[in-house]
Amino acid sequence: MSDLLEYKGYFGSAEFSADDNTLHGKLLYIRSLVTYEADTVAGLVHAFREAVDDYLEMCNAEGMKPETPFKGSFNVRVGRNLHRKLALEAARRGVSLNSLIVEALEKETSKAA
């Protein structure tokens, strides 16, 4: 079993361990390791939300800015030939390489919606 939980802009995994018959998960898309577990689905949802709240409270208490998922940038390794093609296409269209990539990604993901 695998599913995605969401609370206060944070996402977490929901997985089942047959070895110890428990549900467990961790916050996704941040570098900090924040985990939670429970014996029931309702308990896992509660533990996930509690883990998010605890993480935010800890950051506040320590004067740290909490990490947020999806900062808006990521690195993609496309290979030299594709990089060249993309850069030349962007130049041909008179747009930045970044704009070309964003447009392509938006077009591709709109198909899934």
FENZI-V538777 format. One record per pair of residues at least 6 apart in sequence whose C-alpha atoms are under 7 Angstrom apart, sorted by sequence separation. I is the first residue (numbers start at 1). J is the second residue. D is the distance in Angstrom with one decimal. If there is no record, write none. Layout:
I,J,D
I,J,D
This chain:
5,11,5.4
6,12,6.4
16,22,6.0
17,23,6.2
38,44,4.9
59,65,6.2
90,96,5.8
4,11,6.6
5,12,4.9
16,23,4.6
27,34,5.6
37,44,5.9
59,66,5.7
90,97,5.3
4,12,5.7
5,13,6.2
15,23,5.6
16,24,6.4
26,34,5.5
27,35,6.5
4,13,5.1
14,23,6.8
15,24,5.4
26,35,4.1
38,47,6.9
3,13,6.0
4,14,6.2
14,24,5.9
15,25,5.9
25,35,5.7
26,36,6.1
37,47,6.5
56,66,6.4
87,97,5.7
90,100,6.0
2,13,6.9
3,14,5.1
14,25,4.9
25,36,5.5
36,47,5.8
86,97,6.9
2,14,5.3
13,25,4.7
24,36,5.7
25,37,6.3
36,48,6.0
2,15,4.9
12,25,6.4
13,26,5.6
24,37,4.0
1,15,5.5
12,26,5.4
13,27,6.6
23,37,5.5
24,38,6.4
1,16,5.7
12,27,4.3
13,28,6.9
23,38,5.3
36,51,6.6
11,27,5.8
12,28,5.2
22,38,6.1
23,39,5.8
11,28,5.5
22,39,5.2
23,40,6.9
34,51,6.9
24,44,7.0
23,44,6.6
30,67,6.2
30,68,6.6
30,69,5.6
29,69,5.0
29,70,6.9
7,49,6.4
10,69,6.6
